[in-house]
Amino acid sequence: MEASIHTLSVCSFNCRSLKKTAITVSELCSVHDILLLREHWLLPHELSMLNSLHMDFNGVGLSADDTSVGLVNGRPDSGTAILYRSNSITVVDTNSSRITGIHITSSSGKMVKY
């Protein structure tokens, strides 16, 4: 019996506002297994949007904005996120507000992606 080989497709995308590029992000999800997002510009309470971009994807992300200090002046700042199709993903605590990380478990072992 021959083992099936699945190629992992990873894409990195600079959103420059996820709210403005949500359709593009959803289209990228349709052709990739993992999508690394930069500059999503979401506030902490908006990060749940990452789980509604594509029905086959889960998302994890961090906002670089601290909303606990009161009003945010101007647009949100930066932000990183990872959207993933697989259930063999574990979120990594990076102890940073600017780095999102995951462990990917495959038949070849674990990989870490930041």
N, CA, C and O of each residue as an XYZ file, in Angstrom:
456
protein
N       0.838     -1.169      0.000
C       0.000      0.000      0.000
C       0.892      1.243      0.000
O       1.813      1.356      0.809
N       0.618      2.142     -0.886
C       1.405      3.365     -1.014
C       0.842      4.452     -0.107
O      -0.369      4.669     -0.067
N       1.726      5.134      0.623
C       1.295      6.224      1.514
C       0.905      7.436      0.678
O       1.553      7.757     -0.318
N      -0.149      8.091      1.093
C      -0.548      9.302      0.381
C       0.326     10.474      0.846
O       0.655     10.584      2.027
N       0.685     11.319     -0.071
C       1.516     12.481      0.222
C       0.672     13.730      0.035
O       0.044     13.935     -1.004
N       0.676     14.552      1.065
C      -0.051     15.819      0.986
C       0.951     16.950      1.117
O       1.709     17.002      2.085
N       0.960     17.829      0.176
C       1.838     18.980      0.222
C       1.168     20.071      1.044
O       0.008     20.413      0.814
N       1.903     20.610      1.996
C       1.394     21.690      2.831
C       1.622     23.004      2.110
O       2.754     23.350      1.772
N       0.555     23.726      1.879
C       0.637     25.005      1.176
C       0.459     26.144      2.177
O      -0.581     26.257      2.826
N       1.488     26.987      2.293
C       1.486     28.105      3.240
C       1.635     29.399      2.455
O       2.450     29.490      1.537
N       0.841     30.397      2.825
C       0.870     31.696      2.159
C       1.014     32.793      3.214
O       0.402     32.716      4.279
N       1.810     33.795      2.923
C       1.954     34.953      3.789
C       1.356     36.159      3.062
O       1.620     36.376      1.880
N       0.548     36.939      3.786
C      -0.177     38.045      3.151
C      -0.187     39.268      4.062
O      -0.546     39.162      5.234
N       0.198     40.413      3.541
C       0.123     41.675      4.262
C      -1.233     42.300      3.970
O      -1.463     42.831      2.883
N      -2.123     42.234      4.945
C      -3.512     42.672      4.746
C      -3.663     44.177      4.553
O      -4.413     44.632      3.689
N      -2.946     44.936      5.364
C      -3.162     46.384      5.435
C      -4.651     46.677      5.636
O      -5.246     47.495      4.934
N      -5.223     45.990      6.604
C      -6.622     46.072      7.027
C      -7.395     44.839      6.561
O      -7.795     44.733      5.402
N      -7.588     43.927      7.481
C      -8.331     42.704      7.178
C      -9.773     43.009      6.786
O     -10.358     42.306      5.963
N     -10.341     44.046      7.369
C     -11.729     44.393      7.032
C     -11.865     44.769      5.561
O     -12.912     44.530      4.958
N     -10.827     45.350      4.979
C     -10.871     45.744      3.573
C     -10.472     44.613      2.632
O     -10.804     44.646      1.447
N      -9.753     43.599      3.157
C      -9.246     42.530      2.293
C      -9.839     41.162      2.639
O      -9.283     40.135      2.249
N     -10.953     41.136      3.359
C     -11.547     39.872      3.809
C     -11.875     38.939      2.648
O     -11.690     37.728      2.773
N     -12.347     39.458      1.541
C     -12.682     38.608      0.385
C     -11.416     37.980     -0.186
O     -11.409     36.796     -0.519
N     -10.352     38.756     -0.300
C      -9.076     38.238     -0.796
C      -8.547     37.158      0.138
O      -8.065     36.123     -0.321
N      -8.634     37.394      1.452
C      -8.164     36.417      2.435
C      -8.966     35.125      2.311
O      -8.386     34.040      2.359
N     -10.263     35.217      2.155
C     -11.097     34.030      1.984
C     -10.703     33.260      0.720
O     -10.668     32.029      0.729
N     -10.409     33.972     -0.353
C      -9.977     33.325     -1.594
C      -8.628     32.629     -1.412
O      -8.417     31.542     -1.949
N      -7.714     33.248     -0.658
C      -6.418     32.633     -0.380
C      -6.589     31.367      0.456
O      -5.858     30.394      0.268
N      -7.550     31.377      1.374
C      -7.831     30.192      2.184
C      -8.288     29.023      1.313
O      -8.019     27.864      1.629
N      -8.968     29.327      0.233
C      -9.481     28.274     -0.646
C      -8.376     27.490     -1.345
O      -8.606     26.367     -1.791
N      -7.180     28.067     -1.446
C      -6.098     27.399     -2.174
C      -4.869     27.098     -1.306
O      -3.873     26.580     -1.811
N      -4.928     27.419     -0.008
C      -3.796     27.167      0.892
C      -4.281     26.476      2.158
O      -5.465     26.529      2.491
N      -3.361     25.830      2.858
C      -3.680     25.160      4.116
C      -3.479     26.075      5.320
O      -4.199     25.981      6.313
N      -2.499     26.952      5.217
C      -2.182     27.889      6.296
C      -1.955     29.259      5.681
O      -1.283     29.393      4.658
N      -2.515     30.260      6.308
C      -2.363     31.635      5.839
C      -1.807     32.473      6.981
O      -2.427     32.580      8.039
N      -0.643     33.066      6.765
C      -0.009     33.936      7.743
C      -0.363     35.375      7.392
O      -0.082     35.834      6.284
N      -0.974     36.084      8.325
C      -1.425     37.447      8.059
C      -0.606     38.451      8.847
O      -0.290     38.235     10.017
N      -0.269     39.544      8.196
C       0.412     40.669      8.837
C      -0.442     41.912      8.660
O      -1.199     42.024      7.695
N      -0.318     42.836      9.587
C      -1.019     44.120      9.534
C      -2.532     43.958      9.320
O      -3.113     44.567      8.422
N      -3.156     43.124     10.163
C      -4.610     42.952     10.029
C      -5.368     44.150     10.595
O      -6.526     44.367     10.239
N      -4.739     44.923     11.460
C      -5.294     46.154     12.033
C      -6.577     45.927     12.833
O      -7.421     46.819     12.917
N      -6.725     44.747     13.416
C      -7.891     44.475     14.254
C      -7.595     44.841     15.699
O      -6.472     44.680     16.177
N      -8.608     45.332     16.384
C      -8.507     45.581     17.821
C      -8.740     44.259     18.555
O      -9.300     43.334     17.967
N      -8.326     44.140     19.824
C      -8.484     42.875     20.539
C      -9.903     42.300     20.503
O     -10.066     41.089     20.355
N     -10.916     43.133     20.632
C     -12.290     42.621     20.631
C     -12.785     42.229     19.238
O     -13.884     41.691     19.109
N     -11.995     42.489     18.196
C     -12.379     42.139     16.824
C     -11.696     40.860     16.321
O     -11.973     40.412     15.208
N     -10.816     40.277     17.123
C     -10.056     39.102     16.683
C     -10.928     37.890     16.377
O     -10.502     37.000     15.640
N     -12.127     37.836     16.923
C     -13.032     36.716     16.619
C     -13.393     36.672     15.133
O     -13.839     35.639     14.635
N     -13.205     37.774     14.434
C     -13.459     37.834     12.991
C     -12.595     36.806     12.243
O     -12.969     36.349     11.163
N     -11.449     36.449     12.816
C     -10.538     35.505     12.172
C     -11.184     34.136     11.968
O     -10.805     33.404     11.054
N     -12.153     33.785     12.810
C     -12.819     32.485     12.698
C     -14.019     32.494     11.761
O     -14.667     31.464     11.577
N     -14.318     33.630     11.177
C     -15.487     33.697     10.293
C     -15.119     34.051      8.852
O     -16.000     34.366      8.051
N     -13.839     34.003      8.515
C     -13.411     34.383      7.166
C     -13.611     33.266      6.141
O     -13.861     33.529      4.965
N     -13.500     32.023      6.599
C     -13.673     30.869      5.712
C     -14.195     29.715      6.551
O     -13.679     29.464      7.640
N     -15.200     29.015      6.070
C     -15.857     28.001      6.895
C     -14.958     26.805      7.234
O     -15.244     26.082      8.189
N     -13.882     26.581      6.476
C     -12.984     25.464      6.749
C     -11.771     25.850      7.595
O     -10.910     25.012      7.860
N     -11.699     27.117      8.021
C     -10.509     27.613      8.698
C     -10.799     28.098     10.112
O     -11.854     28.663     10.400
N      -9.816     27.855     10.987
C      -9.794     28.461     12.312
C      -8.728     29.543     12.278
O      -7.845     29.531     11.421
N      -8.815     30.468     13.206
C      -7.830     31.526     13.229
C      -7.387     31.863     14.633
O      -8.146     31.731     15.593
N      -6.151     32.298     14.737
C      -5.590     32.783     15.985
C      -4.790     34.033     15.646
O      -4.101     34.084     14.627
N      -4.885     35.028     16.498
C      -4.155     36.255     16.207
C      -3.957     37.117     17.418
O      -4.537     36.890     18.480
N      -3.132     38.104     17.235
C      -2.824     39.068     18.288
C      -2.982     40.472     17.744
O      -2.675     40.754     16.586
N      -3.462     41.335     18.601
C      -3.558     42.749     18.266
C      -2.432     43.472     18.987
O      -2.145     43.185     20.150
N      -1.807     44.390     18.311
C      -0.719     45.152     18.926
C      -1.260     46.339     19.723
O      -0.490     47.070     20.348
N      -2.562     46.531     19.705
C      -3.164     47.679     20.382
C      -3.624     47.329     21.780
O      -4.239     46.285     22.000
N      -3.326     48.200     22.718
C      -3.771     48.047     24.100
C      -4.978     48.958     24.298
O      -4.844     50.174     24.437
N      -6.166     48.341     24.308
C      -7.391     49.141     24.451
C      -7.741     49.389     25.911
O      -8.702     50.102     26.202
N      -6.981     48.814     26.826
C      -7.263     49.016     28.252
C      -6.923     50.428     28.718
O      -7.325     50.834     29.809
N      -6.191     51.172     27.909
C      -5.795     52.533     28.292
C      -6.841     53.575     27.896
O      -6.653     54.767     28.137
N      -7.929     53.131     27.294
C      -8.988     54.064     26.900
C      -9.167     54.104     25.403
O      -9.063     53.078     24.731
N      -9.433     55.274     24.880
C      -9.677     55.447     23.452
C      -8.411     55.206     22.634
O      -7.305     55.543     23.056
N      -8.601     54.612     21.445
C      -7.497     54.401     20.520
C      -7.519     55.545     19.519
O      -8.537     55.799     18.875
N      -6.402     56.225     19.394
C      -6.280     57.337     18.448
C      -5.846     56.824     17.088
O      -4.832     56.130     17.003
N      -6.562     57.132     16.032
C      -6.193     56.694     14.690
C      -6.568     55.247     14.438
O      -7.375     54.661     15.161
N      -5.973     54.681     13.404
C      -6.281     53.299     13.050
C      -5.521     52.345     13.965
O      -4.497     52.722     14.535
N      -6.010     51.112     14.112
C      -5.272     50.119     14.892
C      -3.889     49.884     14.280
O      -3.673     50.130     13.093
N      -2.976     49.412     15.095
C      -1.590     49.267     14.694
C      -1.235     47.811     14.437
O      -1.353     46.977     15.334
N      -0.809     47.501     13.239
C      -0.226     46.213     12.885
C      -1.114     45.019     13.235
O      -2.299     45.015     12.904
N      -0.554     44.010     13.898
C      -1.279     42.795     14.249
C      -0.859     41.624     13.386
O      -0.633     41.773     12.185
N      -0.753     40.435     14.015
C      -0.405     39.215     13.288
C      -1.474     38.158     13.539
O      -2.135     38.162     14.577
N      -1.632     37.264     12.586
C      -2.621     36.192     12.724
C      -2.214     35.012     11.853
O      -1.461     35.150     10.890
N      -2.735     33.851     12.223
C      -2.544     32.647     11.422
C      -3.912     31.994     11.251
O      -4.615     31.731     12.227
N      -4.273     31.738     10.011
C      -5.490     30.996      9.685
C      -5.059     29.613      9.240
O      -4.096     29.473      8.485
N      -5.772     28.576      9.707
C      -5.343     27.222      9.399
C      -6.542     26.306      9.197
O      -7.593     26.460      9.820
N      -6.339     25.347      8.297
C      -7.381     24.390      7.925
C      -7.325     23.137      8.795
O      -8.359     22.523      9.060
N      -6.162     22.763      9.230
C      -5.937     21.474      9.875
C      -6.347     21.454     11.336
O      -6.352     22.483     12.011
N      -6.693     20.256     11.816
C      -6.966     20.106     13.243
C      -5.723     19.620     13.981
O      -5.786     19.347     15.180
N      -4.593     19.509     13.282
C      -3.340     19.093     13.918
C      -2.463     20.305     14.230
O      -1.240     20.261     14.104
N      -3.122     21.380     14.639
C      -2.456     22.644     14.966
C      -2.660     22.934     16.446
O      -3.756     22.760     16.979
N      -1.594     23.378     17.103
C      -1.658     23.817     18.487
C      -1.110     25.230     18.555
O      -0.045     25.508     18.004
N      -1.818     26.120     19.219
C      -1.375     27.502     19.343
C      -0.233     27.573     20.351
O      -0.278     26.923     21.396
N       0.793     28.367     20.032
C       1.962     28.548     20.883
C       1.872     29.910     21.562
O       1.609     30.919     20.907
N       2.092     29.937     22.878
C       2.145     31.205     23.600
C       3.541     31.785     23.417
O       4.513     31.231     23.931
N       3.651     32.887     22.697
C       4.949     33.481     22.391
C       5.352     34.557     23.394
O       6.463     35.084     23.327
N       4.454     34.884     24.322
C       4.722     35.954     25.294
C       5.050     37.274     24.620
O       5.824     38.074     25.145
N       4.462     37.497     23.461
C       4.676     38.737     22.714
C       3.355     39.182     22.108
O       2.547     38.352     21.690
N       3.138     40.475     22.061
C       1.924     40.989     21.419
C       2.122     41.161     19.916
O       1.209     41.605     19.219
N       3.287     40.818     19.418
C       3.591     41.009     18.001
C       3.924     39.721     17.248
O       4.175     39.756     16.044
N       3.928     38.578     17.953
C       4.290     37.310     17.307
C       3.221     36.264     17.603
O       2.952     35.955     18.764
N       2.616     35.724     16.557
C       1.643     34.643     16.671
C       2.346     33.361     16.245
O       3.040     33.345     15.228
N       2.176     32.279     17.014
C       2.862     31.038     16.683
C       1.965     29.831     16.798
O       1.005     29.827     17.569
N       2.281     28.797     16.022
C       1.558     27.528     16.065
C       2.544     26.372     15.952
O       3.624     26.519     15.379
N       2.163     25.218     16.504
C       2.838     23.937     16.272
C       2.015     23.209     15.237
O       0.789     23.160     15.334
N       2.673     22.647     14.255
C       2.005     21.824     13.253
C       2.489     20.400     13.450
O       3.691     20.140     13.392
N       1.570     19.475     13.680
C       1.947     18.076     13.833
C       1.612     17.346     12.541
O       0.485     17.407     12.051
N       2.596     16.664     12.007
C       2.386     15.896     10.782
C       2.943     14.492     10.995
O       3.491     14.195     12.057
N       2.806     13.646     10.011
C       3.358     12.296     10.110
C       4.878     12.326     10.194
O       5.495     11.344     10.609
N       5.485     13.439      9.806
C       6.941     13.598      9.873
C       7.402     14.167     11.202
O       8.606     14.274     11.436
N       6.470     14.539     12.088
C       6.819     15.124     13.370
C       6.259     16.519     13.520
O       5.383     16.933     12.760
N       6.779     17.260     14.524
C       6.288     18.615     14.801
C       7.125     19.671     14.097
O       8.339     19.530     13.950
N       6.461     20.721     13.669
C       7.119     21.909     13.133
C       6.566     23.091     13.911
O       5.436     23.049     14.396
N       7.354     24.133     14.029
C       6.867     25.355     14.669
C       6.908     26.455     13.634
O       7.906     26.613     12.931
N       5.827     27.221     13.532
C       5.740     28.318     12.580
C       5.383     29.579     13.324
O       4.392     29.602     14.054
N       6.165     30.632     13.161
C       5.887     31.932     13.794
C       5.656     32.969     12.728
O       5.406     34.133     13.043
